[in-house]
Amino acid sequence: MSPSAGGLVVFLLSVQVIQSQDGWRVNYDQTDVCAAKGSEVFITCDYTHPPGIDPSDIKDTFWFTKEKDGEPVDLRTDSEYSGRVTYGCDGYSDSCYLIIRDVKESDSAEYKFTFMTNKPGEKYTGSPGVTLCVTGFQVQVRRSDSTWLELTCHSSCVLSDRAEYVWYKNEEIIKRGSSLLVSSGSTDRHSCYLGGSSGQRSPAVYGPQRPSVSVSPSAEMLEGDSVTLTCSADANPAANYTWYKEHEDSPRASGQNFTITDFTAEHSGNYYCEAQNEMGRSISTLRLITSSGKSHSFFCSFTHYIINPAKEVTHRVTRRPLSET
């Protein structure tokens, strides 16, 4: 029996492994299997028993990865493989196969074949078995120069040189190959997957999207209170944040939160939150304003918008008049 053509992306190290003892033998057709997440895996073997045993004496054959109380656990009874495992044998040649559909990274394990006769305790397992490594894909980012970034589709195990990667820009296929050049600062989402696979795509990488800013507390406060500014932006890899104040070259703070203690009129002005990752950066502007008045205390009123580099968010701090003494 052969596996279905659709979604079969498996790469084999074609070295036979023969496990035998006193006429008992299991011959695996490969030692290692590297498969794309979501694809279909096909593993084969053949077995031999001593001449005195008739083929009709073979009671059962199955594959396993785990043992319970010293006994192998048939994959067909393992809930983790429910509905995804098929196997069988050709009784004429003693050739057997294992098919695992929609493989997951948790399926990475050593798979062994065992067969037993109708005599109590008479069985044989081919060990070591076949090691399966199921890989997802990650996009690695490397700066090529000041203008271009090189994206590489990376897997956790070594795939064949014949592997063909497919690149997406947002939801559109744009290129085939293991790497892709994109312009620095792009906010487009780039992802990859293995051609011919029904597996999932890698997580998309993209520069910081429109940052948003919040201020706490947002209710009435007194002069001398602390004010915390928070900046966040959707990005992958995750963005790093840096805060600047206008007309100052050195950053005021790093991280998503920037706290101004003992707030006074001298703290008014424009503050800039820069969100940056390997793909690019985005800058938002926050304006803290004080207005003149007769009071010695003040309160804050806030208006919040989604920010992009061309727009600003204004948070006005207004002095509140008090009765004169």
N, C-alpha and C positions, 0 to 999 in steps of 0.2 A: 504494500500500500504506500502511496506517496502523499505528502502533505498538500494541502490546497495551495495554489500559486499565490493567491492574494494575501499580502501582508507578511510573507515569509522573508524575514531579513535576519539570517543567522550566519555567522562566520565560524568555521571549524578549523581547528588545528588537526590536519589529517595524519594522525599517527595512531596506529592501532594499539590497543592495550589488551593484552591477553592475561586473564587471571585463571590459573588452573591448579588442580590438585587431584592426583590419583584418578585421572580420567574425567573429572569434573572441570568444566571450563566455561568462562564467559569472555567473549571477545568484543570489546567496545570499538566502534569505528572511529571514534575521536576521543581526545583527552579533555579538551576544553571547548566550550561553546560560549561565544560572545553574541548577545542578542539585543536588539533595540527594544526599549520599553514599548509595550503594546503590540509587539509582533508575535509571530507563531514560531515555536521552536520544535525541531524534529531531531530526535536522537535515536540511534539504532545500535543494535548489538546482535550477536548470535551466540548460542550456547551449545555445549556438548556434555554428554553424560557417559558413564562407563558402558561398554557394549552389552552387559547383562541386563540393562534396563530398557524395556520396551517404551517407545514414544507414548503409548497409551497409559503408561504408568505415571506420566507427568500430571500431577494433580492441579497445579496452579503456577502461574508466572505473574510477576508484578514488579513495579518500580517503587522505590521509596527514598526518602531523605532522612526520616526520623525513626527512632526506635522507642518503644514503650515496654518497660519491664523486660528489656533484652530482646524483644521481638520487633521486626520491622513493621512499620505502619504503611499499609497500602495507600498510595496516593489517592486512589479513588474514594477512600473513606476520610480523607483529610479535608476538613471544611474550607481550608484556605485555597484549595484547588477545585472546589465544587463547580461543576459545569465547564471546566476548562481543560480537563485531562482526558485523553483518549490513548489507549494502547492495545496491542495485540501481537500475535505471533503467527508465522507461517509454519504450520505443522510439518511440512515436507522438508524445509531447510533449517528449521529451528532458528529462524531469523525473526527478531522482535523489534518493535519500535515504540517510541513514546512521543506523543504530541502534546504540547502545552500551548494553549491559545491565550492571547492577550496577556503576555507575561508582564509581571511586575518586578520592581527592583527587589522586593522581599522574596521572590522566587530564586534568587541567587543562592545556590547550594550545591552539594555533591549528590548526584543522582546515581543510585545503584540498582542493579537488576538482580532479582532472586528467583529461583525456581525450586519446586519441591515435588517429591513423588508421593504416591499414596501410602508409603510406609512411614510410620510415625517418626518424626525427627530427621528424616532423610531430605536434606535440602542443601542448596549451595548458593552463595551470594558472591558476585564479582566485586571485589574490593581491592584497591580504590576504584571509585566509579568515574563518572563524567562530571566535571565541574562546570556549572552554568553561571555566567556573569551577565546579569541583565543591566543594561546601562540606559540612563536618561542622558539628555544632552544639556550642556551649559554653554553659553556664549562667553568667550573670554575676550576682553578688550585690551588692545595694545595701541599706544599712540605711534603712528607711523612718522608723522611730522607735525608741524604746527597747524596744518589744514586737514589732514586725513587721519582716520582711525582704522586699524585693521581688526576685524571681528573674526574669531576662529571658533568653529563648532567643535566642542570638546566632549569626549565621553570618558567614563571611568575605566573602560577596558579597551584594549587595542583591537580595532576593527580592521578588516581586510583593506588592502590598498585599492580594492575595487569598490569600496564604499562610496556612494555618491550622495553628497549632502545637498539639500534644497534650502534656499534662503527666502524668507518672507520679509517684505517691507509692509508693515501694518498687516493687511490680509491678502496681499498680492504676491505671488511668486515672482521674484526678480532675477534669480541667478542660481546656478548649480556650481558646486565646488566647496572645498573645505574652508575657504576664507572669503571675506568680503570687505571691500574698502567703502567707508562712509565718511561724509564730511563731519568734522568736529562741530559740536553744538546742535546737531540734529535732534529734534524731538520725535522723529518717526520711531516706530517700534520695530526692531529687527529681531527675528528668531530663526531657528534652523531645525531641520529634522532629517532623518535618513531617507533618501529616495526609495520608493517601493515599500515603505513601511506603513503600517496602519497605526503606528505608535504616535505618541503625543509629541508636540513640538516643544522645543526648549522654552523656558521663560524668556519673554522678550526683554531686550535691553533698550533703554532710551534715556535721553537727558531729562533734567528736571522740568516738569510741567509748570503751569502757572502757580507760583507760591501763594499761599494765603497767610495772613497775619492776624493774630488775636492779641488782645491786651487784657491783663488782669491786675487789679479788680476792674470791673466794668461799671461798678456802682459809685456812688459818692465817696470821696476820700478827702483827707486833710493833707495840707502841705506837710512834707516830711515823711509821708507814707512811701512804701515801696511800690514800684510798678514793674510788672513782668511782661515782656514782649515774647511772643511765641511765633515761630515761623515753621511752616511745613509745606512740602512739595512732593508730589507723586514722582518717583524716579526709580530706576533699576539699572545699575546698582544703587543702593540707598544713598541719598544725598548727604553731604556734609554742609554745615551751616556756619556762616561767619557774619557778624554784625559790625557795621561801620556807621560813623556819624559824619555828616557832611563837613567838608573842608579838613578832614583828618585822614592821614595816610595809614595810621596804624589801626587795626581792628579793635573795637571795643570789647568783643566777646566772641567765643566760638561755641557752637552747639545750638540746638533748637531754641533754647530759652535764654533771654537776656534780661537781667533784673537790674533796675536802677533804684538804688536805695536813697532815702532822704530826698525825694523829688522836689525840685525848686524850679523857678523860672529859667535859671541858667541851663537847665537840661532841655529846653525847647529847641526844636529844629528838625531836620530831616534825618531819619535813620534808615539804613539800607540793610536788608537781609539778602545775602548771597547764598543760593543753594547750588551746590556743584558736585558732580560725579565725573567718572572717566569719560562720559559721553559729551558733557558740556556744562553750562551753568545758566542760571536765571536769577535776575535781581528784582526785588520789589522795594518800594519806597514807603516808609511810614513817617507821617508828619505829626509831631507833637507840638502843639501851639499853646502859648499862654497869652492872655490878653490883660491889659492894664485894668486896675480897679482899686477900690479903697479897702478891700478886705485883707485879712491875714490868713485866710483859709480859702480853699478852692475845691471845685468838684470837676469830674470828667464826664463828657458825653462822647459816645463813640458811634461811628458809622463804619460798617465793615463791608468790603467788596472782595470779589475774587481779583487778585492782582496779577498783572503782567508787567513787564518792564516799562511799558508805555503809560501805565496808569498808576495812580497813587491811592492810598487809603489815608484818610484824615481822621485823627482822634484829637478832638479839641479839649483843652484844659482851660476852664474859665474861672476867674476869681469870683467868688460869691460875696457880695457886700454884707457886712455885719453892722450892727448898731454901734455908733461911736460912743466911747465912754468919756 
